[in-house]
């Protein structure tokens, strides 16, 4: 039966080669664990759903050439929306300056339960909404009610606004009032009281990278009047392209003193997540290259040692060692080298993750990535050394002893 001590004694005579391959395995483990972790984060990010009818939504961006007062701009937006809602194939429409998940960043809302608390209970992001917002986006009201028309207020750009009532997502409501019904309760929004009148099932915030508050959205009863903004138009299934063409033509025919561009919301969402796809593909390529390099290193070292040890193999075969004994010897030797690399790799993995957390604000890598990486490298090492071990085990005693 093979003993570990003779293997360790043999490795001492090849310290440099052993150290180099163990270091390669350690670096591979550190990069592989963190690369897979980053890839998993990106894939999870891409898998998030905005919580709206994305397939049938068109986004019309407008920019006025002339300046208008808040009253004039509000009247123009109301007229445009009324016209858009009457177009063939249109289900509903509303106006906002941002869009879910793929919009521009908005100012964070600080939500608290008391006026005098020093730190907010939660952060959130808001949407300007009217009575048509839920119907346009396809939002599901799970408690309370929608806004009424008399609650919607036109506000100017950069004008301070403190909503008297709000609608929020179920995830945010559970954060603020766990185990309680939030409808009718008062919450401090930027240190001003607002009453919760409704709860929607799900709506992703405008900012794409707001991971910790991704579902903490708030609807405020207002219409932002600015020189530019968006009309979000929901079309009947299969009629988005027709609605986009009709809407652009109708808006320009009504008033040509503006710039109008029309996009599918699904295209905007795909473009917004393009960086995530690129990073995921890059991480997959890095993993493939590292695995190939690690396998190549193990195979090369094993082949070298088989060539160097033909005499020892022949002697052992001549004194009674079976092919299985030779095979197990090389497999156990490889297992010890890989294990040494894994021990170093655990330290390297934690250090690399700490650096990523510090410089790129990534979350901490779950500890279960380390045993998963350990098992993967053990299996990979055994597979990589198997051809060389089989070649060593197939050396006949007569041929081996003739090389003495």
ChimeraX attribute file (.defattr): number of C-alpha atoms within 10 A of each C-alpha:
attribute: neighborCount
match mode: 1-to-1
recipient: residues
	/A:1	7
	/A:2	12
	/A:3	9
	/A:4	13
	/A:5	9
	/A:6	12
	/A:7	16
	/A:8	14
	/A:9	10
	/A:10	12
	/A:11	17
	/A:12	12
	/A:13	10
	/A:14	12
	/A:15	10
	/A:16	11
	/A:17	13
	/A:18	20
	/A:19	15
	/A:20	13
	/A:21	20
	/A:22	26
	/A:23	19
	/A:24	22
	/A:25	30
	/A:26	26
	/A:27	22
	/A:28	26
	/A:29	30
	/A:30	24
	/A:31	21
	/A:32	23
	/A:33	27
	/A:34	22
	/A:35	21
	/A:36	18
	/A:37	20
	/A:38	21
	/A:39	21
	/A:40	14
	/A:41	16
	/A:42	20
	/A:43	16
	/A:44	11
	/A:45	17
	/A:46	19
	/A:47	10
	/A:48	12
	/A:49	15
	/A:50	21
	/A:51	19
	/A:52	19
	/A:53	18
	/A:54	18
	/A:55	16
	/A:56	24
	/A:57	30
	/A:58	26
	/A:59	23
	/A:60	21
	/A:61	20
	/A:62	19
	/A:63	15
	/A:64	17
	/A:65	12
	/A:66	8
	/A:67	10
	/A:68	14
	/A:69	12
	/A:70	17
	/A:71	12
	/A:72	12
	/A:73	20
	/A:74	20
	/A:75	14
	/A:76	15
	/A:77	20
	/A:78	15
	/A:79	12
	/A:80	20
	/A:81	20
	/A:82	14
	/A:83	15
	/A:84	26
	/A:85	18
	/A:86	12
	/A:87	15
	/A:88	14
	/A:89	18
	/A:90	24
	/A:91	18
	/A:92	24
	/A:93	28
	/A:94	27
	/A:95	28
	/A:96	21
	/A:97	20
	/A:98	23
	/A:99	24
	/A:100	22
	/A:101	25
	/A:102	23
	/A:103	16
	/A:104	12
	/A:105	16
	/A:106	15
	/A:107	9
	/A:108	11
	/A:109	19
	/A:110	17
	/A:111	23
	/A:112	23
	/A:113	18
	/A:114	15
	/A:115	15
	/A:116	9
	/A:117	11
	/A:118	8
	/A:119	9
	/A:120	17
	/A:121	15
	/A:122	15
	/A:123	17
	/A:124	23
	/A:125	23
	/A:126	20
	/A:127	24
	/A:128	21
	/A:129	23
	/A:130	24
	/A:131	18
	/A:132	18
	/A:133	23
	/A:134	20
	/A:135	16
	/A:136	21
	/A:137	24
	/A:138	18
	/A:139	17
	/A:140	16
	/A:141	18
	/A:142	13
	/A:143	16
	/A:144	16
	/A:145	14
	/A:146	20
	/A:147	23
	/A:148	11
	/A:149	11
	/A:150	9
	/A:151	14
	/A:152	17
	/A:153	18
	/A:154	17
	/A:155	19
	/A:156	18
	/A:157	12
	/A:158	9
	/A:159	9
	/A:160	8
	/A:161	12
	/A:162	16
	/A:163	18
	/A:164	15
	/A:165	19
	/A:166	23
	/A:167	28
	/A:168	27
	/A:169	24
	/A:170	22
	/A:171	19
	/A:172	23
	/A:173	22
	/A:174	13
	/A:175	12
	/A:176	17
	/A:177	12
	/A:178	11
	/A:179	9
	/A:180	10
	/A:181	13
	/A:182	22
	/A:183	18
	/A:184	13
	/A:185	14
	/A:186	19
	/A:187	22
	/A:188	21
	/A:189	22
	/A:190	16
	/A:191	18
	/A:192	17
	/A:193	20
	/A:194	21
	/A:195	18
	/A:196	21
	/A:197	19
	/A:198	23
	/A:199	26
	/A:200	25
	/A:201	15
	/A:202	23
	/A:203	26
	/A:204	25
	/A:205	29
	/A:206	23
	/A:207	20
	/A:208	20
	/A:209	14
	/A:210	16
	/A:211	11
	/A:212	9
	/A:213	17
	/A:214	23
	/A:215	26
	/A:216	24
	/A:217	27
	/A:218	24
	/A:219	25
	/A:220	24
	/A:221	27
	/A:222	22
	/A:223	22
	/A:224	25
	/A:225	26
	/A:226	21
	/A:227	18
	/A:228	17
	/A:229	19
	/A:230	20
	/A:231	23
	/A:232	28
	/A:233	28
	/A:234	29
	/A:235	26
	/A:236	15
	/A:237	13
	/A:238	11
	/A:239	15
	/A:240	22
	/A:241	16
	/A:242	13
	/A:243	24
	/A:244	22
	/A:245	11
	/A:246	16
	/A:247	25
	/A:248	18
	/A:249	12
	/A:250	15
	/A:251	19
	/A:252	13
	/A:253	9
	/A:254	11
	/A:255	12
	/A:256	11
	/A:257	11
	/A:258	14
	/A:259	15
	/A:260	18
	/A:261	12
	/A:262	19
	/A:263	16
	/A:264	19
	/A:265	24
	/A:266	17
	/A:267	13
	/A:268	17
	/A:269	19
	/A:270	14
	/A:271	13
	/A:272	16
	/A:273	19
	/A:274	13
	/A:275	13
	/A:276	20
	/A:277	18
	/A:278	13
	/A:279	16
	/A:280	21
	/A:281	14
	/A:282	14
	/A:283	22
	/A:284	16
	/A:285	13
	/A:286	17
	/A:287	20
	/A:288	13
	/A:289	13
	/A:290	19
	/A:291	18
	/A:292	11
	/A:293	15
	/A:294	24
	/A:295	20
	/A:296	14
	/A:297	19
	/A:298	25
	/A:299	20
	/A:300	15
	/A:301	17
	/A:302	23
	/A:303	18
	/A:304	12
	/A:305	15
	/A:306	18
	/A:307	13
	/A:308	11
	/A:309	14
	/A:310	20
	/A:311	18
	/A:312	14
	/A:313	23
	/A:314	23
	/A:315	17
	/A:316	17
	/A:317	21
	/A:318	15
	/A:319	9
	/A:320	10
	/A:321	17
	/A:322	14
	/A:323	19
	/A:324	12
	/A:325	16
	/A:326	22
	/A:327	20
	/A:328	18
	/A:329	20
	/A:330	23
	/A:331	22
	/A:332	17
	/A:333	19
	/A:334	25
	/A:335	18
	/A:336	19
	/A:337	22
	/A:338	28
	/A:339	19
	/A:340	18
	/A:341	25
	/A:342	29
	/A:343	15
	/A:344	19
	/A:345	28
	/A:346	21
	/A:347	14
	/A:348	18
	/A:349	24
	/A:350	18
	/A:351	13
	/A:352	17
	/A:353	22
	/A:354	17
	/A:355	13
	/A:356	17
	/A:357	14
	/A:358	11
	/A:359	9
	/A:360	9
	/A:361	10
	/A:362	15
	/A:363	14
	/A:364	12
	/A:365	18
	/A:366	9
	/A:367	9
	/A:368	9
	/A:369	16
	/A:370	20
	/A:371	13
	/A:372	11
	/A:373	20
	/A:374	20
	/A:375	12
	/A:376	12
	/A:377	24
	/A:378	18
	/A:379	13
	/A:380	17
	/A:381	22
	/A:382	19
	/A:383	15
	/A:384	21
	/A:385	25
	/A:386	19
	/A:387	15
	/A:388	24
	/A:389	24
	/A:390	17
	/A:391	15
	/A:392	23
	/A:393	23
	/A:394	15
	/A:395	16
	/A:396	14
	/A:397	19
	/A:398	12
	/A:399	12
	/A:400	19
	/A:401	17
	/A:402	10
	/A:403	9
	/A:404	10
